[in-house]
Amino acid sequence: MIRVCFLGFGNVNYHLCKAFVGAKDVAVIQVYNRSKMDSVSFLKDIPTTTTLSELKEADVYIIGIPDNAIASFSEAIPVKNKLVIHTSGGVSITELSENNRRGVLWPLQTFSKSKDVDFKTIPLCLEAEAPTDLELLKRLGNSIAKTIVAISSKERATLHLSAVFVNNFVNHLYGVSETLLRKKNIDFNLLKPLILETATKIETLSPSEAQTGPAKRNDTKTIEKHLHLLEETPYQQLYKTLTQAIANEKL
């Protein structure tokens, strides 16, 4: 049985904890959070604390807090020579304190507490400094996920950068589209079949093969019409930048 203690209860740790509570051969023994947590049904039988000095002994301590606080927080954990890991895509393993053995378990997915996820469909990117700790993380990951990948901090940084492009930036563009449509009282739901088809295409096509649109076909008349519609909005330069980037891919 792998004993796990969660440190912080943001979006990622919320979903990891929920998954591990129902996993075979894993015992969630405690959840620490800086402030008291609202009632969470799957924590009803799990001890919680707001005090680091009350941490129980565990095999793995999982930090799930904002990236810029991981280093200092890991220094404050009152345990020694335990496996302490973080769940961030953008933070190197070396940011963790050397007071403990260090590792990373990064679920490559976007998380919101209000939206359930299926870890069987989520890649888990693992890293540890000691081979025995990596094996422990593999056992832990395999209890909830099907795809387990050992990946270095340097590789994970590039993967995280790429994830920002396909997730955060793309979602921002959804927001731009919703704003433009709302101003004309047009329902954003009309775009959802297009969004789903675009996402589904990359199951069978590379992104370059799936690319369509006026920039791809050098349709300058349509591009000029779009730029005219975007006058006096903050989005005209964004349109120009993306259009040029797509056009440059053909060079």
N, C-alpha and C positions, 0 to 999 in steps of 0.2 A: 504494500500500500504506500503510495506517494502522498506525503502530507504537505499540503499547500496552504500558504498564508498570503492573502491579498493585501497589498499596501496601496491604498487609494481605491476609489470606487467610481471612477469616471466611466465613459461609454465602453471602452475596451475591457476594462476589468469587470464591469457589470456583466457583459456577455460571456467573457471567459469563465467567470465564477459560476454563472448559471449553467454553462456547459459542463464544467468539472463537477458540480454538485450531482449531476446525473451520470457521471462517468464511472466505469468499472475500474477498480484498483487505484482510485484517487479519493483522498479525503480532504475536503476543505475544512481546515480546523479553526480558522479565524479570519475576520476581515477588519482591517484597520482603516479608518477614515478620519481626517482632521476634524470634521464636524459630524454630528449625529446624522444617521441616515434615515430617510423616510421609510415607512413600512415596506419591506420587500418580501414577498411571499416565500421565495426560495431560500431566504436567510433565516427563516423562523427557528431552525434548529442549530444555527451556526453562531458561535460567540462573536461579538463585535466589540471594538474598543476605539476610543479617540485618543488613547495614550500609548506612545511607542514603548514605554517601559513595561507595558503589560503584554508585549508580544509573546506568543507561545512558541515553543520549539517546533520547527517545521523542516522539511527536506528542501523545499523551494519557497522563496519569498518573491512574489511577483509585484513589481512596482508599476503602477498605472496612474501616473500624474503628468502634468504638462512637461514638455521636453526640457524647457529651460530650468526646471527645478530638480531634475533627476540627479544630477551630480551632487548637489548639496544635501538633498534628502538621503541619498545612499550613504553619505558620511555619518548621518545622524542615527541610522538604524543600529540599535543596541544588541547586535549579534555579531559573532566572529566565526570566520571560516565556514560559513553557510553558503549555499548557492543562492545568490541574489540576482534576479534578472529584471530587465525592463521589457516593455512591449512596444517600443517606439521604432518606426521605420527610419527616422532621421537622426538618431543619436548613436554614436559609436559605443561599442562595448567598453572602451577605455574610459568613458565618462563615469562609469560606476566606480565606487570606492574600492580600493585594494584591501579594505578590511575584511572582505569576503570573496569567495569564489564568484566569478562573474559570468553572466550569460544573457542571451536575448531570445525572446519568443515573440515574434511579430506576426500577427494575423494580417495578411494582406487583403484588407477589406475596409469599407467605410462603415462606421457604427453610429447608430442613434439608439438611445434607450427605448424609444417608442416603437422600434422596428425589430422584430425577431430576425435572427440569422441562423443559418444551418452550417455549422462548422465542417460538415462533411464536404462542403463545396468550397471551402476557404483554404488556400495554401498557408501553411505555417512556416515561417522562415526562422531557422534556429541558428544560434551561435553560442559557443562556449570555449573557454580557454583550455580546459582539461578534457581529454577524450571521455573520461568516465562521466563528466557532467553533461557532455553532449549526448551520450547514450541515455542518461536520465531524462534529458529534455525530449529525446525522441520517444521514449516510453510515455512520457506525459502527453506529448502531442498526439501520438497514435491513439490515445484513449478517446479523442474527440474528433480527429481529422483524418482524411484519407491522403492528403498531399503534404508531405513533410520534406523540407529542403534545407540542407545545411549551407549557409551562405555567410560570407565574411562581412564585416562592417563596411568595407569599401564597396563591395558589390551591392550591399543593401542600400547604401546611399544613392546609387544610380537607379536601383529599382524603386526606391521611394520617390525620387525625382520624376521618374516615368509615371508613377502612380498619381502624382499631383497633376500631370498633364491630362491623363485619361479620366480622372475623377473630379478633382477640384475645379480645374479650368473648364472642363466640359460642363459641369454643373453650373458654373458661373454663366456660361453661354446660354444654358436653358433659362436662367434668370433674365438675361438680356432679352431673349425672345419673348418671355412672358411680359416683361415691361412694355416692349413695343406693341404687343397685341392688346394689352390692357388699355393702352391709350386710345385704341381704336375700337374698344369694346368687342374684341374678337376672342373666342374661347381658346385658351392654350391647349385644352384637351385635343383639339384638332391635330396637333403636332405629335401626339403620343405614338400613333402607329408608325410614323416616320422615325421617331427616336428608337423605337423597339427594333424596327427593321435594320437601321444603321448598326445597332449594337449586335444584332444577330448575324449580320454579314461576316463579321470577323471570325465566326466559327469555321467558315469555309474559305474565306478570302483573306489575303494580307491587307493591311490598311491602305497600301498604295493601290492595290487592285480594286478596292471598294470605293476609292475616292471618286466622287462625281461633282457636278456643279459648275457654275460659270467660270471660276478661276481655272478649273481643270481643263475646260474646253476653250479657254481664252475668249469667252463671250464678253467682249468689252462693252457692248451696248447694255447688256443686263447689269454689268458691274456699275456702269455710270448711273443707271436708274436707281440702283440700290444706294449708291453714295448720295444721290439727290434726296432720297427719302430720309437719309440719316443726317441731313444738314440740321444744325442747331441741336444735335444730341451729343452725348459723350461717347457715342459708339462708332462714329465715322472712322476715326483713326484705327480703332480695333479692327474694323472691317478691312481697311486698307492693309494693315499688317498681316492679317490672316490670309487675305487674298494673295498678297505678294509671296508669302511663305509657301502656299500651295503651288503657285506658278513656278517658283524656284525649284520645286521638286522635279519638274519636268526637264530641267537643264542638265 
